[in-house]
Amino acid sequence: MTYFESHANNTVEIDGIQFEPMMSERVLQIPLKRPGTQTQLQFGIQITNNRAKKNIG
């Protein structure tokens, strides 16, 4: 199981729907550009409905 850190300062709310990015690390180290080098990143998004009525369809 991977721990995801909330970055609430990057949270956006549109029409009562809140979008919050979740990342496993705050700072991502990018290696020098070399053939075959890869950098993996785990990214998620938490969506919260803050509306009084449900948003259906």
Order of alpha helices (4+ residues) and beta strands (2+ residues): beta-beta-beta-beta
